[in-house]
Amino acid sequence: MSTSVVGLTLDNLDELPKRCRRCVFWELSPRLGEQAAEYGNLELEKEAWLSSVLLEWGSCGKIVHLDGVPAGYAVYAPPAAIPRSSAFPTGPVSHDAVLLTAVAVLPEKSGAGIGRMLVQAVARDLTRRGVKAIEAFGDAAPTPDGHCVIPADFLLSVGFKTIRAHQRWPRLRLELTSALSWKEDVEAALERLLGEITIPTQSSGALPTVSPMPLRAPVR
């Protein structure tokens, strides 16, 4: 089985699952998200956001392919480019961190370590760019139809630590500065940081599937 990881671009944006391709939960503020869902074109909104971040900041997503077929993806960006982040009670994101907004694996590809691979790819990219940490808002009580916030248990299982607790929306952080000081090269350092972690395929540590869901704001 061949595996490859590529950057998310406008050319391969359509490789995201249809629900995710149209989801602007993170890309728009709650008010604008509701307006876009009712009156706008969600796919165009997604494209506009991605184009803006690529131009102003650079790579902001990864897609994993298994034997040439998309199996999962991750999205990340500076917190200033993520309007929805201001709606979370455990914000704001630290000034030295990039916000990881999505890690999703197709149900039929679960159990192959795709989630861990995506986190490694994001960490590798950001370490090379001099970023000190990755932060993410976790969902401490994910539901079957709730996929826009990464399950907190998954984040913990790949090395994130809780830095601001909350009964539903904790904020977690993965330090990257230690990897910069190791003697090994960047890829070997990140394997050392994350490579021994096993991702559960069921229960608490499972990643979300990608079935449709309505836009909604976090409950404070």
N, C-alpha and C positions, 0 to 999 in steps of 0.2 A: 504494500500500500504506500503510495507516494503522498507526501504532505508538503504543503507550501503555505507561507504566510505573505500576504501582499497588503500594501497600503490601500485604504479606502479613498477612492477618487470619484469624480463625476462620471467617469467612464464605467466604473463597476458598481455604482450605487444600486443599480437594479438587481444586483445579486443578493441584496438583503431580502428577507421574507417580505411579502406584500404588506403585512401589518406594520412591520418595522420601517419599510420604505415610506409609509405614509404617516408615521408617528412623529409628532413634533412636541412631545411632552416636555423634553428638556430644552429644545431649541427656541421655544417661545415662552413668554410670561403666561401665567394662568389665564389672564383676561384675553390676551391676543390668541392664545391657543384655542379658547372657546370660540372666538370670532372666526378663526381660520377653519375650525371644524364645521361651523355652520355655513359660512359664506365663501370661504377661500378654496384654494387648490393645495392640499396638504403636500403633495409630491413636489410642487414648485417651491413651497416654503422650505422643505427639506433640502432641496438643491441649492436654494439661495443661501441657507445657513452654511452648508458644507463649502460652497464656493467662497464665501466670505472668510471662513476660518482658514481654509487652505491658502488664500492669498495673504492674509494678515499674520498668520502664525505658522502654518505648515501642516504636516501630516497629523491627522486627528482620528484615525481609525485603522483597524486591522481586520482582514478577512482571512480565515483559514480554509484552505481547500484540501479535501481528501480525494485523491485520484481525479483531480480537476474539477470536483464538485464542491460548491460552497457548503461548509459544515457549521460555521459559527462566525461571530464577529464581535468586535469591541469598539467603543467610541470614547474619546477623551478629548478634553480641551481646557484652556485656561478658564477659571471660574467666571471671569468677566464676559466670556462668550456663551455662558450657560444661564439664561435668564431665570429658568425654573429654580435654580439653586437658592435664590433668595426667598423662596417660599417654605424652605425647610426650617424647623425650629432649632436645629442643631448647627446651623450656619453661623457665620460665614466660613467658607473654605479658607485655609491658611494661605498667606500671601506667597509662600514658597512652594506651593503644591499645584499640581494639575488635577483636574477633577475627572475621574472615571465615571461615565454615566451609564454605560451599557456593556454587559457581557452576556451573550446569549448563544446557545448551541441548539441546533435543530434536534428535535426529539429522537429521530432515527440515528443520529450520530452521537448520542450521549454514551458515556462510559469509555470513550476513547481518549480522555485526557485533554479534550479540546479547550475546556475552560482554563486549565493551568497553562496550556500553550499560549492562549491569548494574553493572559496576564504577563507571562514572560516576555512576549513580543512587545507589549506596551512598555514594560519596565526597561527593556533593552533600548527601545527607541528614546525614551525620556532620559535615561542615564547618559546616553551619547550626547544628548542636547543640554546636559548640565542641570537638569531638573532635580531638586532635592528629594521630592516625595510625591506619591500619588495619594489622593484622598477620594473617598466615595461616601455617599449617603447609602446606608443599608436599610433594607426592609426586615425588621425583626419578626414580623408575623406575615410572611407572604401568603397570598391566596392563589388558588389555581388560575384565576383570570387576571392576576396582577403581575405585570411583567416589565413595567417601566422603571422600577427601582431594583437594584441588584440585591438578592437575598443576603442578609448580614452574615448568616452562617457560612455561605460560600466565601465571602470576603475573608472571614476569619480563617477558613481552611487553607487559603493561599497566602497567609502571612500578614494580612492587615491586622492592626490593633485598634481597639476602640479608644478614641480620644475625647469623645463627648457622648455620653450615654443618653439613651432615650428609650422609652418603652416601645416605640414603633420605628423611629427614624434615627438611629445612631449614626454618628459620623466616624469613619474609620480611616486609618492612615497606614501606608506602606513606605517606610524610609528607604531611600535609594542612595543616600550619601555613603553608607558603609561600603556599598559595592564599588564606589569610586576609589576607595583607598586600598582595596585588595590588590595583591600582586598579579593575580590572574587577569586575563583579558576580560572585557566586559561580558561577553557571552558566558564564559566559564563562571564568572562571579555570580551572574544571575541564576545559572543552573544550581550553584551552591546555595543561593538564597531560597530558591523556589522548587528546585528539581526533585526534592525528596518528598514533596507534599502530594498526597493522594486525594483526588477530588471525588467525593461521594457521588454516586449516580442516582441515588434515591434519597428520600427524606430530607433532613434539615439542610444538608449542604448542596442540594441539587440546584442546578441553574434553571431559570425559567424556560418554558417552551414559548412558542411564538404565535399563539392563537389570538384572534382579535380581542381588543378591549377598548372601552371608551377612555378619553382623556379625563384626568381628574387631578386635583391638587392634593398634596399631602394634608392629612388632618392634624392640626396642631393639638 
